Amino acid sequence: MPKNWVGSGVNGWTLLLLLLAGLALGLLVLAPHFRTDENQRALQKLNEVLTTWATAVQDLRAEVRVTRPDEPTLHATVLYLAGLAVRVELKEPKELAGEVYALRAVPEGWLLVHFRPGLLLGLEARFSPETLGKLLGAWGETPKRMKVTWPAVDTVRLSGLSGPFPTVEIQLGEPFSLPKRIFLWDERGHRTEMVMDNLIVNGGLELRELLLLDPFPTRWIRIPIPEGGA
């Protein structure tokens, strides 16, 4: 991630936030790539975890902190409504406090909105389900060399991935074996860490809570998404 990301709009942090959304919507992106092979037991266990997420979690609220060496900590509130939408509202750093990323399902695929309250500006991009995988990179074109292992009973590691993070490690916790800590390693071995705290599961979130923008933007700009974007 570039150090001069503050105020730069849709950039590397957007990719990271989309990856977080993709993990929350994991079955939609990951499941088609899971094949029975030499990693059968590891894959079976991972599929059991994903099935639990898909069947047991209707909505979720969490505080997320993202840290990377020599860069400011990113603190955000994440709201998730199963199959419908993910909202990420930034709390820190202070330069970005109040900015919102909302990813929701629309008839043609997905709609990403980036709200910048300081400018009363809304940025939006529409793209197909296939393009979401390409944007996430790690999940888009999953190579045959992908390997799933369980270094600990509550930790799953995916290695040999394509995209910006070839290795992802997820530490699971209660309830429903949800992620409590995620480590992502880039090609240079630099590690990004996500920590999820204050989880509230199935608390009765409503879609309007995920889509609310206050104050409402007075300007909207549509951003084209390459490779299949609407």
C-alpha positions, 0 to 999 in steps of 0.5 A: 500500500502506498504511504501517500494514500490519504485523500487519494480516493479509490486506491490500494486501500479500496482493494484491501477493503474489497478483500475484506468484503470478499472474505465476508461473502466468501462462499460467493467467490471462494466456493467454486474454486474448491476441488477435491484433491490431495488437500481433501481433508483441509478443504473439507474442513474449510468448506465446513467453516464456510457452510457454517458462515453461510447458514448461521450468520444473517448479519454481523457488526464488528470493529476492524483494525488493519495494520501494516509496518510503517503505515497508519493504522486503519480503524473501521466499523464493518456491517454485514448483511448476508448476501446483500451488502457490506459497509465499511465506515472509517474511524481512523486515521482522522484524515479519513474519518467518516468515509464509507465504502458500501458494497451491495448486490444489484441486478447486474452484479455489484455496486461499490459506493465510496462516500467522502463526507468532507467533499459531499461526494459519492463515487460509485462503480458497478461491475459483474460478479466475475469482475469482483473476483478479478478485483480481489485478485487473490480469489479471482483466478485461483491457480491449481497450486493453491494449497490449504493447510491448518497450522493450528486447530483454529487457523487456516492458511491459503497459499499459492494464491494469485493476486496481491496476497499470495498467502492468507492466514485466518485465525478463527474464533467464536461464534460460528468460527468467524475470523478474529485475526487475518494475516495477508502476505504480499509477494515481498513478504510484507504482512498486513494484519486485520483484527476483528473485535466487538463482534455482534452476530445476528443482531437484527441489522437492516439494509437501510443501516448499511446504505445510509449516508449522512449528510447525503452527497450532493455530487456523484461520480461514476468510476469505470471498472475495467475487465467486465465492469458495467 
